[in-house]
Amino acid sequence: MASTKPKFNLGGLARRLIHDQLLTEDEAAECFEKALKAKVTFVSYLVENKILNALDIAASASHEFGVPLFDLDIIDPESFQTGLVEEKLIRKHHAMPIFKRGNRVFLAVSDPTNHQGLDEIKFHTGLSTEAVLVEEDKLAKTIESALEANDNVMSELLDADLDNLEFQDEEEQNKDDQGASGADDAPVVRFVNKILLDAINSGVSDIHFEPFEKTYRIRYRSDGMLHEIATP
């Protein structure tokens, strides 16, 4: 890697990697700058670009900050608390909520110096946060698989309720209303509840229910953009 004059005040984990002779100061500065431009964490950049081994980074971090290294492979994926933290925050800060105790959520991270990320998650969840040090490669796989599984569950629940929905014209609806019971509305109620729950978990600002002549559309507004999520 070409030598460049460091442009950043490197500290924490980067300094430890330099001390352990895993990176030169110039290399660390260059990687840090490229990670910022790519909008990924410093550790993610190092591992994704095969500059350093994930286990070597984790071992250095454990030694530097005096925290034990936790093996993500021993945790049951079903115990992950993905519903506590918005997906965009999990991806932005590369932090996976693995379990909750009282008002404290434990976040698997590969860089325990990311205090800004922990603080932002604390602000959005109203919960105290505590970092749990893990290997970056395992963390990346865990985040993707957990979020994908969460999306699949929501999609299956949504599809199941949509299959039970029946749409009638006004005349038929008026006839049915005369003898309808509350149980008839159950699929619709469950569908609406799913929409609301998903909106809350996703942190959207608006829900748009848009009826058309022959179709119906539901969209969420997130970060100023409308996203279609269902067309029942």
N, C-alpha and C positions, 0 to 999 in steps of 0.2 A: 504494500500500500504506500502511495507516495507521501512524503513527509510534508506537512503543512504547519504553519504557525497556528497554535490553538487559539480559537476565537471565543471560547467559552470558559467560564469559571467552573471547571469540573470539580465535583465533590462526591461524597457518598460512595455509591457503588462503583462509579467510573474510576475514582481514585483507588479503590480497593483492587480493581482489575489491573490497574497500572502497577500497583504495589506488588501484586502477585505475578507480574511479568506476563500477563495474558494479553495485554495491549500496551503499546507505547502511548505516550501522551498525545502525540499527533494523531495516531489511529483512533484513539478514544474521541478526540475532538471532531474528527471527520465523521465518524459514525454517529455521534450525537447530532451533528448538523444535518446529516442525511435523514436521520430518524425524524427530526422536526419537520423537514420538508415533506416526508412521506406520511406524516401525521400518524406515526406509530410510536410505541414506547421504545426507549433505548435498548432494552433487553430483547424485545421482539425483533428489532432490526438486526441485532447481532446474531440471533438464532436463525431467523428466516434467510439471512444471507450467508449462513454457514461460516460466519467469522469466528464464532466461539461455540463450544458445546454447552448445551443447556445445563447439564449437571455441574460443569466447572463454574459457570456463573452463579448457580444456586449455592454451591459450596463456599464461594468467596463471599457472597451476600450473608450467608449464615455466620461465617467467621467475623465479618465486619460488624454486623449489628447484634450479634449474640443471640440469635433466634434459631430454633431448631428447623430443620428442613422437613417438610411434611410431604408424604407420598399420596398424591391424588388417587392413585390406582386402588387404594384400600377403601375409598369412600363409595357407598352405594349411590349411584347417580340419582335415584329417586329421592334422596334426601336433600338434593340441591334446592336452594330457595330462590329460583329464578324469578318467581312472581313478586319478590320483594323489591327488586331493582329493575328499572327500565332497561330494555335491551340496548338502547343507544348508549347508556352509561356503562353497561358491562363491556361493550365493544370499545368505547372511547378510552376507558381507563384500564382495560384488560384485567378486570377484577370479577371473579366469580363468587357469588354468595353461596357458600357451601353448607352452612347451618346457622341456626339462630338460637340464642339462649337469652331468655328474658327480653330486654330491650336492646340487646347487642347482636349485630350480625357479623359473622366472621367471613372475611373475603380472601379467597385464594389469589395471591399476586406473585409475580416473579421479580418485582422490584419494590421492596418495602419503603423506598424513599419517595414514592408517589403519594405524598401527603395531600396534594391538591385533589387527586382522584378520590381518596378516602373522605375528604371533607365534603366534596360535592355529593357523594352518595349519602353521606350523613345528613346533609341539608335536604335532599329530596325524599329520603325515607323517614326522617325523624328518629332514626335509630343510631346508637353509638356504633362505631365501626372498629374492627380489629383486623389487622393484616395477618395472613397465614402464608408463610414463604413456601413456594412450590417451584418445580422446574417449568421453564417456559414452554417447552415443547408439549408437555402433558397438559399445561394450562390451556394452550391454544386449541388442542384437540377437544378438551373438556368443554370449553365455551361453545365451540361449534356444534358438538353433538348434543349438548344440553338444550341449546336454543332451538336447534332443529327439532328435537323431540317435543319441546314445548309448543312449537308451531304446528307440528303434526297432530298433537292432542287437541289443540284448539280447532284445527280444521276438521277433524273427525267429529267433534262435538257439534260444530256448526253445521256440517253436512247432515248429521243425524237429525237435527231439529228441522232443517230445511226439507228433508224427505217427508217429514210428518205434516208439513204445512199444506193447507188446501186453500185456494183462492176461488171465491165465488162472485157472481155478479150481484148487483144490489137486490134484485128481486128474490134470488135464492137466499141471500143473507137475511133478508127481512123475515122470510118464512122460518128459517132455522133459529132466528133470534127468539121466536115465540116460545120455543121449548128447549132452548139451549141451556146447558148447565155450565157451572164454572170450570168443570173438568175439560170442556171443549177448548178452552182458551189456553190450556197448559202448554202445548207446543209453542204457541206464540210468545207466551210469557217467558219460557225457557230461552227462546231465541233472543228476545230483547235483553234478557239478563246476561246472556253470553256477549252480546254486542257491548253492553255497558261495562261488563267486567274486563273485556279485552281492551276497551278504550281507557279504562283506569290504569290497567297494567302497562299500557303502551305510553301513557302520559300525553295523550292527545288533547288539544285545546277545544275542538268542536266535533260534534257528530252531526252529519247531514243525512236526513232521511228524504230522499228525492223520488216522489211518485211520477211516473210517466203514463202515457196512454195504455201501453201494453206491458210495461216493465216497471221495475222498482230498483232503485240504487241506494246503497248506503256507503257514505264516504267519511273518512276521518281527516281532520286537519292536524298536521304535525309539522312543526318548524315552518309554518306559513304555507305549506303545500297540502293539497287535497289528494288523498289516496283512496281508491275504490277498494272496499273490503268484502262486499257482498252484493249480489243482484238476485234476491229471492223472487 
